[in-house]
């Protein structure tokens, strides 16, 4: 990807964001080996994710509120999560938002 770059504040953020130019094409979680990948970039990115044992969720868009997450499962990894999103009807971008800077459990 000629215009590819990443944004991640190590030690502050749990997720790195992968860009192609100014477009977000992936969110990659460090504490949980999972990545959300825009489907049209999955051919390029999923081979890399597979090499590092990262589970990838391919999506047409990150804003579609079509997912459901059990908040208690997220709290098994993160000390807390935000209450400003609806976990019963959530987008991949909202999952990122809910956990990007939350402390990770060490126990």
C-alpha contacts under 8 A as a table, 3 or more apart, distances in Angstrom:
res1	aa1	res2	aa2	distance
1	X	4	X	5.18
1	X	20	X	7.00
2	X	20	X	7.86
3	X	19	X	7.69
3	X	20	X	5.10
3	X	21	X	4.90
4	X	18	X	7.08
4	X	19	X	5.45
4	X	20	X	4.41
4	X	21	X	6.20
5	X	18	X	5.89
5	X	19	X	5.28
5	X	20	X	6.61
5	X	21	X	7.56
6	X	16	X	6.67
6	X	17	X	5.51
6	X	18	X	4.47
6	X	19	X	5.95
7	X	16	X	5.69
7	X	17	X	5.16
7	X	18	X	6.59
7	X	19	X	7.99
8	X	13	X	6.49
8	X	15	X	6.63
8	X	16	X	4.43
8	X	17	X	6.39
9	X	12	X	5.41
9	X	13	X	5.40
9	X	16	X	7.66
10	X	13	X	6.04
10	X	14	X	7.73
11	X	14	X	7.73
12	X	101	X	6.14
13	X	16	X	7.36
13	X	100	X	5.32
13	X	101	X	4.77
13	X	102	X	7.73
14	X	29	X	5.79
14	X	30	X	5.55
14	X	31	X	6.48
14	X	99	X	7.16
14	X	100	X	5.04
14	X	101	X	6.04
14	X	102	X	7.48
15	X	27	X	6.33
15	X	28	X	5.27
15	X	29	X	4.30
15	X	30	X	5.91
15	X	96	X	7.16
15	X	100	X	5.58
16	X	27	X	5.81
16	X	28	X	5.10
16	X	29	X	6.47
16	X	30	X	7.61
17	X	24	X	6.85
17	X	25	X	7.76
17	X	26	X	5.87
17	X	27	X	4.68
17	X	28	X	6.33
18	X	24	X	5.92
18	X	25	X	5.69
18	X	26	X	4.97
18	X	27	X	6.29
18	X	28	X	7.72
19	X	22	X	6.05
19	X	23	X	5.37
19	X	24	X	4.50
19	X	25	X	5.41
19	X	26	X	7.05
20	X	23	X	5.32
20	X	24	X	6.53
20	X	25	X	6.45
24	X	27	X	7.85
25	X	37	X	5.91
25	X	38	X	5.18
25	X	41	X	6.95
26	X	35	X	6.66
26	X	36	X	5.31
26	X	37	X	4.43
26	X	38	X	6.24
27	X	35	X	5.48
27	X	36	X	5.16
27	X	37	X	6.79
27	X	96	X	7.30
28	X	33	X	7.67
28	X	34	X	6.12
28	X	35	X	4.23
28	X	36	X	6.52
29	X	32	X	5.65
29	X	33	X	5.95
29	X	34	X	5.52
29	X	35	X	6.03
30	X	33	X	5.96
30	X	34	X	7.68
31	X	77	X	7.69
31	X	104	X	7.32
32	X	77	X	7.87
33	X	53	X	6.99
33	X	54	X	4.63
33	X	55	X	6.10
34	X	54	X	5.13
34	X	55	X	4.56
34	X	56	X	5.60
34	X	57	X	7.62
35	X	49	X	7.81
35	X	54	X	6.70
35	X	55	X	6.21
35	X	56	X	4.69
35	X	57	X	6.19
36	X	56	X	5.75
36	X	57	X	4.83
36	X	58	X	6.03
36	X	59	X	7.08
36	X	62	X	7.96
36	X	92	X	7.07
37	X	41	X	6.92
37	X	42	X	6.05
37	X	45	X	7.55
37	X	56	X	6.64
37	X	57	X	6.01
37	X	58	X	4.83
37	X	59	X	6.12
38	X	41	X	5.59
38	X	42	X	6.31
38	X	58	X	5.75
38	X	59	X	5.09
38	X	60	X	5.67
38	X	61	X	6.27
38	X	62	X	7.52
39	X	42	X	5.00
39	X	43	X	7.94
39	X	58	X	5.02
39	X	59	X	5.14
39	X	60	X	5.37
39	X	61	X	7.98
40	X	43	X	7.25
40	X	60	X	7.60
41	X	44	X	5.63
41	X	45	X	6.21
42	X	45	X	5.02
42	X	46	X	5.22
42	X	58	X	6.66
43	X	46	X	5.86
43	X	47	X	7.01
44	X	47	X	6.42
44	X	48	X	7.52
45	X	48	X	5.37
45	X	49	X	6.32
46	X	49	X	4.83
46	X	50	X	5.96
46	X	56	X	6.86
47	X	50	X	5.14
47	X	51	X	6.30
48	X	51	X	5.17
48	X	52	X	6.69
49	X	52	X	5.37
49	X	53	X	6.18
49	X	54	X	4.86
49	X	55	X	6.94
49	X	56	X	6.98
50	X	53	X	4.99
50	X	54	X	5.76
50	X	55	X	7.20
51	X	54	X	7.66
59	X	62	X	6.66
61	X	64	X	6.21
62	X	91	X	6.15
62	X	92	X	5.10
62	X	93	X	5.23
63	X	91	X	5.22
63	X	92	X	6.53
63	X	93	X	5.85
63	X	94	X	7.68
64	X	90	X	7.64
64	X	91	X	5.14
64	X	92	X	7.44
65	X	89	X	5.40
65	X	90	X	4.51
65	X	91	X	4.09
65	X	92	X	7.64
66	X	89	X	5.74
66	X	90	X	6.04
66	X	91	X	6.15
67	X	88	X	7.18
67	X	89	X	5.54
67	X	90	X	5.08
67	X	91	X	5.97
67	X	92	X	7.42
68	X	87	X	5.74
68	X	88	X	4.65
68	X	89	X	5.35
68	X	90	X	5.88
69	X	73	X	7.85
69	X	74	X	7.92
69	X	87	X	5.34
69	X	88	X	6.31
69	X	90	X	7.44
70	X	73	X	5.49
70	X	74	X	6.88
70	X	87	X	6.80
70	X	88	X	7.74
71	X	74	X	5.15
71	X	75	X	6.30
71	X	81	X	7.81
71	X	87	X	6.57
72	X	75	X	4.92
72	X	76	X	6.42
73	X	76	X	5.09
73	X	77	X	7.17
74	X	77	X	5.49
74	X	78	X	5.97
74	X	81	X	7.39
75	X	78	X	4.81
75	X	79	X	5.76
75	X	80	X	5.75
75	X	81	X	6.83
76	X	79	X	7.40
76	X	105	X	7.31
77	X	104	X	5.84
77	X	105	X	5.50
78	X	81	X	6.84
78	X	99	X	7.16
78	X	102	X	6.16
78	X	103	X	5.71
78	X	104	X	4.32
78	X	105	X	5.47
79	X	102	X	6.69
79	X	103	X	5.44
79	X	104	X	5.61
79	X	105	X	5.53
80	X	99	X	7.96
80	X	102	X	6.21
80	X	103	X	7.12
81	X	98	X	5.44
81	X	99	X	5.77
81	X	102	X	6.50
82	X	85	X	6.98
82	X	98	X	5.04
82	X	99	X	7.34
83	X	86	X	7.67
83	X	98	X	7.85
84	X	98	X	7.97
85	X	90	X	6.99
85	X	94	X	6.69
85	X	98	X	7.30
86	X	89	X	5.58
86	X	90	X	5.72
87	X	90	X	5.30
90	X	94	X	6.21
90	X	95	X	7.03
91	X	94	X	5.09
91	X	95	X	6.47
92	X	95	X	5.09
92	X	96	X	6.41
93	X	96	X	5.09
93	X	97	X	6.17
94	X	97	X	4.77
94	X	98	X	5.94
95	X	98	X	5.11
95	X	99	X	6.43
96	X	99	X	5.49
96	X	100	X	5.46
97	X	100	X	5.50
98	X	102	X	7.76
99	X	102	X	5.17
